[in-house]
């Protein structure tokens, strides 16, 4: 690993060792509880299925024992829940990959059909099952090894010995840098300059692009209005970031806010594994404005900066809870790994969130919600999808696409549920992203710590990230998807600057729905928490299910140039606002 030289302004603060005096040896990382004896790989299906079953059974049990059962769910929905449990239990593991989409769709309809209390019971039970099912290996003595619930290891003191952890502080404003803090917010435009870089939109230009996206249908009007309020600010540093610490779990994520926050002169606590990406982030801070500060965890006292969410979750939870007590914490969940490891990283982030929120009452939480889940959309978006379906061009009918379910189905609670699941991403991805929605819901509604937390949880659009365009087939389908309006594939810079603006609005403006104490807006149902400020990329208003347009997207992306537009831009013409004059440097 190549490490940069640290600034002479770097400081180190050693945290106390919270290890158990009984001499329990240091722990391993978060693991799946079951492994295939032949392959040595994790057996994920039994645990994955058990989480959904636990949530359903908790609802049934609550209905059976609660004297006010009508405040939870109707008897008809309970009957559906019991039938779904049997479907989960009877499905062979060999068919899970093919059959999970329909089962999770039914699960989402049941959760949306509950009263708010019932849906929160399901969310709590699902989280508890997931976190307690994962294990951490501990070693006692020379040869004895024990697997302990990951939830117990992170949430309780004294279960295992913790490695010492210290803080490395990197300050901006190098002597060779004359960079000043960004006053007016700068959002990347979908327009490209002659070198292929995204141009910059701010002020009125930014607002016009936001309005165009909303008009086209790839973001909601509320998202355009909220981000426009950020565009209007004259001093973003003082207004948005000055009194906060942004804890970035997965700080080097391409979709994350790190770069924008550094430009704004924020204090960020960066949690990421050691490597070139983290080293580049350190250099970005040093060469940034003097107001910018980055806090890095050093685990084990070996001098290397960085930490692993899977390996060091117990240490990181305590480190974060002790950071800058005079400032407000904003924890951003950003980490993404391939396959089954994504679930482990998700559990690590969730346990850290749970621990810190119980220690720091006013902690705010941020998620980028995936549209590739089963989730609730607005009535207006569902009816717009129907309008688009009714007026779709004839050639769409030749593509064997499946109509969206939103306008054709309505839960007993009156909510519209979209099945956005994609077979390409698989059941472990669906579990991780749905569990994030559950944590957002229970934190917002003051469960389990009794405190209501600000929760910024906005849908993010399909993005031309490295993981997407690195696969030729996916890259072609991503562009071809735009032939089915109003789908739009966003550039990375556009996604991360837009989502950062929405997150900053949520945590700073009292009228935001993200604030549970908002005097102006209330959330009708826990699953409606994600309705405002959604930048879904078009899936809410597309007349077809996203999983059904994959083949057609690939074919249309392959046989013709996708969405011809001005200056060779890859985005649809109708989604483009005015071309900015200033160019990103």
N, C-alpha and C positions, 0 to 999 in steps of 0.2 A: 504494500500500500504506500502510495506517495503522499507525504504530508507537507503542507506549506509551512513556511516559517511564520510563527505567530507574532503579532504586533507587540511592541514593548508595553502597550497599554493593557495587555492581557492580565487578568486577575484570576486567582483560584480560591475557592471557598470549600472547605471540606465539610461534608455532612456527617452527622453522628451515625455510628454503627448501631442498627436496631436489631442485631442478631440475638437469637435465643441463648441464654446462658447455659442451657443443657448440652451444648456442643453439637447440635444437629448440623450436619455438613451442608454446604452450599447446594443449591438446587440446579436442575436442568431447565430446559425451555418447555413451553407449552406444547403438548402432544395430543394426538388423537388417542382415545382409550383402547382401540382395537386395531390389530395389525394382521395382515394376511400371512400365515405361517409359510406359505410357499414362496411368495414374492418378497416378503419383508416390507411391503408398502402398507400404508394406513388403509384400513377398511372403513371408509367414510359413510357408506350408505346407512348402516344401522343407526349410527348416531344422528345423522342428518334427519332421518325419518322420525326418530324419537323426539326431536325438538318440536316438530309440528304436532305430533300426537300429544305431547305433554301440554301444549297450549290448548288444544281442543278438550282434553280431559279436564283441565282446570276450569274451563267454562262450564262443562257438564256438572262437575262437582259443586261449583258455586251456585248453580241454578238449583241443585238438589237440596242444598243446605241453607240458602239465604231466604229469610222470611220476606224479603222484598224482591223476590225473584224477577218481578216484572220490570225492575229497574236495571236488570242485567240483559235479558234477552227473552224472546218469546219461546213458547214450547215448540212451535214449528221449527224454529232455527236450531233448537237443541236436538231435535230429532235428526236434522241434517248433519249436525256435528257428530252425533253418535254413528251415523252411517259412514261418514267420512273417516272416522277413526278405524273402522273395520276395513275400509278400502286401503288405507295406509298399511295396516297390519298384514293384510292378505297379499299385497303386491310383492312378488318375488324380487329379490335384489337385482337379479339379472335384467329386469324390466324397468327398474327405477329411472334410468337415464331417459327412456322414452316416455314414461308415464307421469313423471313428476309435474309437468306443466299443467295438465288438467287437474291434478290433485291440489296444487298450490292455487290455481284459479278458484276452485271451490272453497279453499281455506280463506282466501281474501274476501269472497262474497259473504261468508259466515261472519268474519270479523267486522265487515262493514254493516252487516245486518244487526249487530249487537247495539245495545245502548252504550254510551261512552264507558260506563263502568265495566261492562262485559268485555269490550275490546281491550281495555287496560289490564284486566285479569289475564287475558290470553297473552298479551305482550310480556307481562311480568313472568308468567310461567315459562314462556318460550326462552326468554333470556336466562332465567335461572337454570333451566335444563341444559342449555348450551354451555354456559360457563362452568357449571358444576360437573358436566360430563368430561370436559377436557381435563387432562391431568398434567402434573409436573412431577418428575422423578426426583426423589431425595435419597441421599445415601447416608445410612447410619452405620458407623463402624467401618470395618474393612470390606465386608462382602454383602451387607444387607442393603437392599434397595427397596424403596417403597414409593408407590405412585399415589399422590395426593391430589385432591380436587384443585384445579387451577384457581377457582373462585376462593377457596379457603386460603391458599397460599398468598394471593394478592390482597385480599380484604382483611385478613387477620394477622396480627403481629405474633411473632414467636413460633410460627409453624416451621420455618426454615431459617437458616442463617443468610443474611443478605450481604452482598458485596458492598464495600464502601463506595460511595459515589460523590463526586465533587463537580464543581461548575467551572467551566472555562468560559471567559467572557471575551468576545471579539467586538471591538469598537470600530465604527466607521470613521471616515474623515482622515484617511492617510495623508501624510504631508505632501504626497505627490498628487493628491486628488483635490479638485476644486468643485466637486459635485455638490449642488445644493438640493435641499429637500423639495420634493414635488408638492407644489401648492394646489394646482388644479389637477383633478384626477384625469388620467390619460387611459383611454380604452383603445385596444387594438381594433383597427378597422378591417373588414374583410377585403378591402381594396389593397392591392399590392403595388409597390413601386417598381421601377425598372429592374431592380435586382431581385425581385420576388419576395421582398420583405413586406410585412404588414405595415401599412401606414397608421398614423396615430390620429384618433379623434378625441377631442375634448370640448367642453363647453357646449355650444349649440350644435356643432358637428356630431358630437357624441349623442346628443338627444335626438337628432334627426335619424341617426342610424338605429338607435333603440326603437324609435317609432316605426321605422320601416320593418324591422324584424317582427314587431308585434302585429303590424298590419298584414304581413305575409302569413303569420301564424306559427312561426317557429319559437317564439317566446310569448308569454302571456302579457297582457296590457299592464298588469300590476308590476311585472318585472321591469318594463320600460319606464313606468312612472317612478318606481323606487330608485332605479339606477340614475334616472334623470335628476333626482334630488342630490345625489352624490356629485353629478356633473356641475350642479349650480354652486357648490361650495367653493369659497375663495381660499381657504386654508385647511386642507384636508388633514395635515399633521395635527394641528391643535383640535380640530373638530372630531376626528375619528380614531386616532391611535395613541395619543400622548399619554393617557393614564392607564394603558393596558399592556399586558404581556400576552402575545399570541403564541400559544403552544402548538407547534406543528408536528403532529404524529405522522411521520412519513414526509419530512420536510422537503425532500428532493423530488416529490411528485410533480410531473409536468403540468398537471391541472391545478396545482396548489398556489397559494397567494404569496409565497416567499418573496419573489422578485418585486412585486408591487409593494408589499409591506416595507421592504428595505428602502425602496425609492421614497416612500412616505415618511421614512425616519422612525419606524416602529421598533419596539423591542420584541424580538422573537426568541423563543426557546425551541431549538431545532432538534428533533429526535429523528435520527436516521442512522443507518449502518455506515461504518467507516468506508471510505472509498473516494473515487475521483469526483463523484457528484457532490458529496458533502464538502470536499475540499474546494470545489468551484463556488459553492454557496458561501463559504468563508471569505473567499477572495472578493465576491460580490459585495459583502458587507464592508470589508476594508476599503474598497474603492467607492463605496456609497457615501451618502451624506453623513456628517458628523453626528447627527441625531440617532442614526441607526445603531442598534446593539443586538448581538446574537449571543445567547446563552447555550452552551453545549454541555451535555452530560459526559463525564469521564468515569467509567465504571471500572472498579478494581484497582484504581490507582496506578495503572501502567503508562499513563501519559497520553494514550490515544483517545481522541475525541470521537464521540458517537456511541450509539447503543442500539440494541435489537429489541423490537417490541415483543417478539416471541420469547427471546432468551431472558430479557431483563425487565419484564413487566412489573414485578414487585418493587424493584429498586426505583424504576421510573415513576411509579405511582407516588411514592413518598417524596422523591426529588421534586416533582411538579407541584405537589401540595405545599411544599415549603418555599417555593419561588416568590420573591418580591411580594411579601404580604401586604404592602401598601398599595398594590395595584390590582386591577381586576384581571382575572385569567379568562382567556378565550381559547378553548381547546378545539383545534381543527383536526378532524379525522380524515386522513388523506392516503394512508398506506394502501397499496395494492400489490398482491403477489399472484403468481399463476397457480391455478389448481387448488389442491387441498390446503396449501400453505396460506392462501388468502383467508380461509376461515380462522386459522390460528392467529394470524395478525389481527383479524377483526376481533377475536376474543381478547387479545392483549389490549387493544385500544379500548374496548368496552369496559374491561375491568379497571383500567386506569381512570376512565371517565367516572365510573361508579365510586371509586375510592376518593378521587379528588372532590367530587361534588358533595360528598358527605363531610369532607374536611373544610371546604371553602364554599360557603353558602351562596355567594354571588357569582359563581363560575358560570360563564356562558359556553355553549357548545355549538359547534358548526359541523355540518355534514354536506357533502355533495350527493344528493339522492339520485339513484339510478332509475331512469324511466323503464329499464328492462326488469321490472318487477310487477307484481300485482298491486295496484294502487288506485286511489280514488281521484277522479278528475272532476272538473266543474261541469255543471249542467250545460252551460253555454258552450264549452268546448265540445261536449258530446253531440250537441245539436249541430254545431259547425261541421263536425266529421260526417254527420248524416247528409248535410247539405252538399258537401263535397262528393260524397258517394253518389248521390242522385244526379250530379252533373259531371261525373267522371267521363273522360274520353273512352271511346269504344275499345281502343287497344288494351286498356286495363283489364277488360273482361276476358281477354285471351291469355292472360298471364297466370291464371289459376290462383289469384290472390284471395284472401279471406277477409270479409268485411269486419270492421272493428265491432266489438261487442258493446261499446259504451252506450249507444242510443237504443240498442235492442234489449238491454237488460237493465233493470233497476231494482235495487235491494229494497227490502221491506222498510228500511229506514229512509229511503228516498235518495240514496247515494248512487252515483255512477262509478262502476269499477272497470278499469282498463286492465286487460291481460297483456302486459308488455313483455312477458318472459320470452327469452330467446334460447332455443335449443343449442345454439352455438356456444353459449356461455356456461350452461350446465347448472346442476342443482347446488353445488357448493357456492357458486357465485350468488345464486338466488338466496341462499340461506344467509350469507354474510350481509348482503345489501338490505334484506328484509329485517334482519336483526338490528341494523342501524336505525331503521325506521321505528322499531319497537323502543329502542333506547331514547330516541328523540321524543316519542310520545310520552313515555313514563316520566322523563325528566321535566317535560313541559307541564305535566299535570301533577307534579309534586309527589312522585312515587319513585323510590322508596324512602328518600331521606326527609320528606316532609317539606322540602323547599322547592318552589317553582323556579325553574331556570330558563333564561333566554335561550331559545333553540333556533338557530338559523339552519334550515334544512331545505335547500332549494334543488330542484331537479337540474342536472347538467345535460348539455346536448351531446350528440355523437360528435366526436372530435378526431381530427387527423393526428392523433398522438403516435409516438414511435411504435407502441405496441400494436396499433391498428394498421398503419401504413407499411409496417415491416412485413406484413403478410400480403402477398400480391393479390390473392383472391379477395381478402377482406377489403383491401384498399380500393379495388375496382368496384366492389359492391357498395362501398361507402359513398363513392361518387354517383353510382347509378341510382342509389336510393333517392337522390334528389329529383328524379323524374316523377316521383310520387309526391306531389305537393301536399302539405307545406314543409316536407322534410328538408333540412339543411345540415350539411356537414360543416362544422366550425373548424377553423384553424386553432391551434393550441393557444396562441396569443389572444385570440378573440375570446375563447372559452374562459381562460383563467382571469383575464381582466374583467370580463362581465361578471363572473361568479364572485370575484373578490369585491366588486362594487356592491353586489346584492348582499353579501355577508356583512359588509361594513354598514350598510343601511340597517339591516336587521338588528345589529347589536348596539346601534347608536340612536335610533329614532324610536321614541316612545310609542308612536302610533303603529309601529310594525306589528303584524300578527305574530311575529317571532317572540314578542314580549308578552308573557302570560298576564302581565298586569296592564296591558294596553287599555287605555280608557276609551278607545274608539272602535276596536275590532275584537271579536271573540271567535274562537274556533268551535264550529258546530259539533264536530266529532273528532276524536283523536286522529283518524285517518285523513281528515281534512287539513291537518297541520301543514301539509306539503302543497296546498293549492295555490297559495299566494307566492308571487315572485318566481314562478316556475319557468325555467329556460330549457324546456324539454327537447328542443330541436325539431318539433313538428309532430311528434308521436301522438300527442293528445288530439290533434285535429286532423290527422291523416285518416282517410276513410278505411284503411286496411290495418290489420294486425301486423306489427313489425316483423314477427317471425314468419309471416306468409309471403313477404315481398323479397326475401333474400335472393332466391334464384332469379327472379325477374330483375332485381337490382343489378346482379352480376352481369346478366345478359345485356341489358340496356347500357350499362357502364362500359361493356366491352365492345359493342358493335357501333357505338357512335360517341362522339365527343359530348360529355355530359354538360347540360345546362350552359349553352353558349351565353357569354355575357361580356360586358365591356372589359377591355384591357386584358382579355384572356383569363379573367377571374374564374375560379372553379365554382363559385356559389351561384345560385339561380339569380337571374337578372332582377326579378321582383323582390328579392330580399336585400338588395343593395341600396344604401342611402347615398347621399352626395359624396363625391370623392374628396377626401381631405387634401389640403395643400401641404401640410407639414408631413415629414417623413420620419419614421422611427430610426433612431441612431443606434 
